[in-house]
Amino acid sequence: MRVKNNFLLREVVGEKILIAYCGGSADFTKALSLNDSAAYLWHQLQGREFKVDDAVKVMLDAFEVEEAEARQDVEELLASWKAVGCIED
């Protein structure tokens, strides 16, 4: 998988928002609000190929969480990112 380049993480009124940009303008129909751990993962995955296991390892290295919980959270998060189109296989 890979993070698409046309999605940018911005802070808007204290919230971290992932927004699609196309032709120089924002497409708010493809926007997601991210919590701190999701935003951290987004930053860590940018610019590289990754698999689910890679994303889980990022979370395990950064946060005190059980592997099963991290895996479930990562899988749900990646599914939501795929639904919006901000990552590709």
C-alpha positions, 0 to 999 in steps of 0.5 A, a space after each residue: 500500500 501507499 499513501 496518495 500524494 494528493 491528501 494532506 493532513 491539516 489542523 483546522 480549529 484544533 482538529 487534525 483533518 485529512 483533506 484531498 486536494 485536486 487541481 489546487 483546491 480542497 475536496 471536502 467530500 473526501 475528508 477525514 478527522 483523525 485522532 492523534 494516533 491516526 495522525 501519527 501513523 499517517 505521518 509515519 507511512 507517507 512516502 513509503 510502501 507499507 503493509 498492514 504489519 508495517 503499520 501495526 509495528 509503527 503503532 506498537 513502537 510508538 504506543 503502549 497497546 496490545 498487538 491484537 488491539 493495535 492490529 484491529 485499530 490499524 485494519 479499521 483505520 486503513 479500511 476507512 482510508 481506502 474507502 475515501 481513496 487516500 491510500 492505494 494498493 
